[in-house]
Amino acid sequence: MENLLEIKNLKVDFFVNKKLVPVIDGVSFCINKDEVLVLAGESGSGKTLSALSITKILPHNAIITSGSIKFSGSDLLVMDEKQLVDIRGREIAYIFQEPTSYLNPVFTIGDQITEVIMLHQNKNKESAIEEAKELLSLVKIKEPKRVLFDYPHQLSGGMNQRVFLAMALACRPRLLIADEPTTALDVTIEAQILQLLLELKKTMGFSLLFITHNLSIAKRIANRICIMHKGKIVEEGSVEKIFDAPEHFHTRELINAYEKIGKL
Amino acid sequence: MILEVKNISKYFTIERGVFKAEAGLVKALDGVSFSVNEYDTLGIVGESGSGKTTLAKIIIDLIPATSGEVVFAPELIQDLRKDVQIVFQNPYNSLNPKMRISEILSEPLLIHNIVPKPFIKERTLELLRLVGLDEDVLGRFPIEFSGGQRQRICIARALASQPKFIILDEPISSLDLIIQAQMLDLFFELKQRLKLTYIFVSHNLAVVKHIADSVLVMENGRVVEMGNIDEIFYSPKHPYTKALLDAARS
């Protein structure tokens, strides 16, 4: 199978009080084409930071100290900002946990989606609006025409996450990074969004890096799971291996907690 | 029966403009009735906005109900503020950041005259041991603790007045999975040891299944179904309960 993304020995430090504090400590993993890789772990284990490192959208006090991140062959870490801008959003897109705080409250949904399309695809406003409408129906928003003129605060959390997803998929990315996209949503909405993600993955053919602390979601959607703990990947394997024969102490601890209260 | 909630409704008016003209009515709770037996744990589940927390606040008289009645058994609960306590979801904003842990824990002891003054230190240490914290935390401030530790402090504070009834409003939702499992064990142990009655509010069905004896399912301010664990989880009747279970199982 072809590697779409290959991260080798990534190390990220935080600059705190004039000292370097390691937060990602030698993380390596790869994502194959058409694969769903789940990065699971507790809060503060370095999941999100690993994902943000991929296109270097890190907080300003974070420094990548070593490692390589190869995306279809080319190393993202040696690219300059201009080359990265072309990759971000077009080849690698993100969706995050709290859609309402990533959408701009003073612009309509239509403005925000067309901005992405016009920036990356050199289209004029009219065709961008048409495209935006199509995208909204793609993510199963019922009245795309009306929603285009709505502001984020007029929509529910689940609707906003669909809008966010539509924006992320606007340029048909090859890799979608979903960072806890359903954590802020109710369980019934969560199930809908997960199903939508998997459906779109099939029809549009992107690979998915899914970050979650929720092991039942990991079990539901993953092809492979990496368990992170304190800035390291402590265990990697198929769903069966992680759930039925966990090797690392921390994985076992997580699975035990999951068996007890995460499972219905 | 330790608590009986009779036909509680809570309406919030939406005000508009400078003169606060009434622009609408939100029915946060609409005719909610149920009862809780002594030493039982009642789980209240529902999605966000279904009225769970509003209900908890009305039971403990933090906000008034629009209509209806909350009745605690008078022979069991004499002083509402002492005998009924609440633990909130977010331990980050339910502890006073300017108070040391020793002050946080001794305040309810002083207010309710639980122990004579010279014994207060001893009693706070006892409370810490109950929730599994070391005595060296006493001089520290809330900011120095993790979420799980803070929630333990909140529980210790709730236990200080020797309550008989504790409302746990999403007490573990903001914690990591492993810590959640530990906290559930702690709630269980405390319940046995101190003979407590719980209301456990949660949106997580798996957690409720683990800790509750009976379950109340809420949707849009109404009770759609109530029953014991087996009834709710293995033969749900209401379509909303089924949808919740399906979503959690799929």
Chai-1 contact restraints between the chains, C-beta under 6 A:
chainA,res_idxA,chainB,res_idxB,connection_type,confidence,min_distance_angstrom,max_distance_angstrom,comment,restraint_id
A,E42,B,D176,contact,1.0,0.0,6.0,A-B,restraint_1
A,S43,B,D176,contact,1.0,0.0,6.0,A-B,restraint_2
A,D186,B,E47,contact,1.0,0.0,6.0,A-B,restraint_3
A,D186,B,S48,contact,1.0,0.0,6.0,A-B,restraint_4
A,V187,B,A247,contact,1.0,0.0,6.0,A-B,restraint_5
A,V187,B,A248,contact,1.0,0.0,6.0,A-B,restraint_6
A,T188,B,A243,contact,1.0,0.0,6.0,A-B,restraint_7
A,T188,B,A247,contact,1.0,0.0,6.0,A-B,restraint_8
A,A191,B,A247,contact,1.0,0.0,6.0,A-B,restraint_9
A,A191,B,S250,contact,1.0,0.0,6.0,A-B,restraint_10
A,E253,B,I178,contact,1.0,0.0,6.0,A-B,restraint_11
A,A257,B,L177,contact,1.0,0.0,6.0,A-B,restraint_12
A,A257,B,I178,contact,1.0,0.0,6.0,A-B,restraint_13
A,A257,B,A181,contact,1.0,0.0,6.0,A-B,restraint_14
A,K260,B,A181,contact,1.0,0.0,6.0,A-B,restraint_15
A,I261,B,Q180,contact,1.0,0.0,6.0,A-B,restraint_16
A,I261,B,A181,contact,1.0,0.0,6.0,A-B,restraint_17
A,I261,B,A206,contact,1.0,0.0,6.0,A-B,restraint_18
A,I261,B,V207,contact,1.0,0.0,6.0,A-B,restraint_19
A,I261,B,H210,contact,1.0,0.0,6.0,A-B,restraint_20
A,G262,B,A206,contact,1.0,0.0,6.0,A-B,restraint_21
A,K263,B,A206,contact,1.0,0.0,6.0,A-B,restraint_22
A,L264,B,L205,contact,1.0,0.0,6.0,A-B,restraint_23
A,L264,B,A206,contact,1.0,0.0,6.0,A-B,restraint_24
A,L264,B,A248,contact,1.0,0.0,6.0,A-B,restraint_25
A,L264,B,R249,contact,1.0,0.0,6.0,A-B,restraint_26
